[in-house]
């Protein structure tokens, strides 16, 4: 897989920004077929940071009732929690557009 096909986009929420400050963990949405090794290589090549660990989470499909009984779906996705080795290093998502 190509590097920019593996990393889709960063997930920036309140919870993820708190974990960036305390635990040096970043949350990124990745492709469904990417493995931990692929994710680690892609982040290393794109952002030039050393990585301590990669954890992967598959989200489930969610349903919501819309108007007139229409069922709206939120698709499944895959997240990667990336922990950095060096505490002084940071990933700047604005430098590389994915």
N, C-alpha and C positions, 0 to 999 in steps of 0.2 A: 504494500500500500504506500501511497505517497504521503508525505508528512502533513500536507494541508488537508488531506482527506481523513486523517486520523483525528486531528483536533478540529472540532467544529466551532465552538465558541466558549468563552469563559462564562461562568455562572456567578453573577455578582448580586448577592442578596445580603440582608443584614447578618444572617447566620454565617455565611461564608466570609464576610469581611471581618467578623469577630475572630474566626479561626485563623485568618491570615495574621492578625496581630498577635494572638496568644500562642498559637501552635505552629506557625509558619506552614500552614496547609492551604493549598489553593484548590478550587473546585472548577473543573473543566468538563464540558460536554464533549463526548468522544463518539466515534462511529460504533455501530453495534458489533462489528466483526473484529475490532481492535483488541489485542491482548495487552497484558500489563507490560510486557517487554517492548511491544510496538509503541505504547504510550510513553514509556520512559525514554526511548530513543528519540521520538518525535519532539518531546519537550526539551531534551538536551540539545538537539540540533537547532531548534527554532529560537529558544530563549537563553541558551548557554548557561544553565544553572545545574548544579549537581543535585541529584535526587536521592533521598533516603528511602522512601517507600511510595508505592502506588497501590491504592485501594480502589476497587471498582464496584459500582452499585448499579443494578438494573432497576429502573422504575417501572411500576405497573401501569396499565392503561386505566384511566379514570373516566367515569361517566357523570354527566350532569344533565338534569332535565331542563330543556329550553321551553320556549313558548309553544303552546298547543301540543304538548307532549312529545316534542322532538328531542331525541337523545343526542347530546353533543359529546364528543370524545376528545380526550387529551391523549395524544399518542405516547407510546412507550419511548423512553430514552435511556441513555447510559451515561453515568457520571463517573469521573475519576477524581479521587481525592489524592493530591500530590503533596508530599511532605518533603521539604528541602533539608539538605544536610547542613549547609552553611546558614547560620542564623542571621548573618548580615546581608545575605543575598535576597533579592526580591525579583519577582516576575513582573515586568511592566507590559501589560497587554496592549497598550497604545502604540508600542513600537512596531509590532508586526500585525498587519491586518489579515485576518483569516477568513 
